[in-house]
Amino acid sequence: MSILNADLHCHSVVSDGTLTPEELAARARQNGVELWALTDHDEIGGQHRAAAAAKAQGLRYLTGTEISITFAGKTVHIVGLGFDADNPSMVEGLQQTRGGRGQRAMEMSESLAAAGIHGAYEGALKYAGNHELISRTHFARFLVEAGVCKETNEVFRKYLTEGKPGFVPHRWATLRDAVTWITSAGGMAIVAHPARYGFTANEEFALFSEFKAHGGQGVEVVTGSHTAAEYVKYADVAREFGLAASRGSDFHSPEESHTDLGTLPYLPGELTPVWELLAHRIQ
């Protein structure tokens, strides 16, 4: 079952991707994806479109989202898969989480203005469309368009990260909140791209211990930002904590993403793939 081209982490125009759910479904099918999930940030408004598009492409589908939380002073992402996209507590919880983005975006714009870059909020909003979903990625696209940087990777080296112009921390939901919303809606909670957070060994142990205690069941082992060595490391973490393993490109855009839909290595053997536990939720 680990030999399955499942891509269970990507983003559409509903959050900070550049393709529609329908375009993503077609791209996934073209790239040989066999099981797909759309996981927009703190948003499930594209789920019915994605499920319909997957069906039209002959793709198996799992509902998805990626929820921003704060843990040990850092922003961490929890992917939810296989939940009821119409669950009231899930819808309400995500609405509250999105509510903080608008104020944060205004403060980011003010910080950039102090560094001599004006009009960033309006420029970023042009890419976001919806102020509730405005994010660092939208600001990064504006900074490229404005000629401040050549590409978004350069943006995140010079701006929008801790200690650099445009960085504004935001207090998201708690780990308990995110896991509870997902599991109460019948889904599975998964720690997304764990290598990205830069936690100490003790902090990471605390994250996975608390995550498991709240009912979390999975971890992304193979993902677009992990190295081959990190595939091995987080396969070991999955075994240590008794977690199922997930796989997802974290694809956002053909122009910006280094890993395309469906192009990741398969999961390492001797792990329980998340889709085994979610077989009853696959559409």
Buried (B, 14 or more C-beta within 10 A) or exposed (E): EBEBBBBBBBBBBBBBBBBBBBBBBBBBBEBEBBBBBBBBBBBBBBBEBBBBBBEEBEBBBBBBBBBBBBBBEBBBBBBBBBBBBEBEEBBEBBEEBBEBBBEBBBBBBEBBBEBEBEEBBEBBBEBBEBBBBBBBBBBBBBBBEEEBBEEBEBBBEBBBEEEBBBBBEBEBBBBBBBBBBBBBBBBBBBBBBBBBBEBEEEBBBBBBEBBBEBBBBBBBBBBBBBEEEBBEBBBEBBBEBEBBBBBBBBBBBEEBBEBBBBBBEEBBEEBBBBBEBBEEBBE
